[in-house]
Amino acid sequence: MGLSNEDYSYVKLYIILPLILTAFERDKKIIERELKTPRPYVTLLDNAIKRVEDDHREVRRKFRVLGLKVYEEKRTVDGIYARYLCRGYHYEFSMLWSLITAESSVLMEKYLGLDIFKYINPAIPDDGHTYDVPSDVKQ
């Protein structure tokens, strides 16, 4: 059995979600320090952080179920490179920073509760942009 789109999507989320958490935590500290009335913004970020953490937990759980394991991850000038194991086979994953930034921005909007439908082209079936952890695995 080869690598499925679902497997690839989980690996991508496994790499991107911690970056989003870091960005939200950094932004939260800046808001707390710089704004005169930070509470509404901090509450919004806290809620987004919780949703990201929940999804990341689910991705890690799904890794165990699917037999996925990232065993090497490198950040380079160009992007992120990772090597991972999927049901006994070795694969490589890489993403340029420009793509990571674009994907992360859409996901951040999603976690903040904004409408991301504008980024999805319904004319393209399964265009490879998975912005949700599949709901069939949530318990």
Buried (B, 14 or more C-beta within 10 A) or exposed (E): EEBEEEBBBBBBBBBBBEBBBEBBEEBBEEBEEEEEEBEEBBEBBEEBBEBBEEBBEBBBBBBEEBEBEBEEBEEEEEBBBBBBBBEEEEBEBBBEBEBBEBBBBBBBBBBBEEEBEEBEEEEEEEEEBBBEBEEEBEE
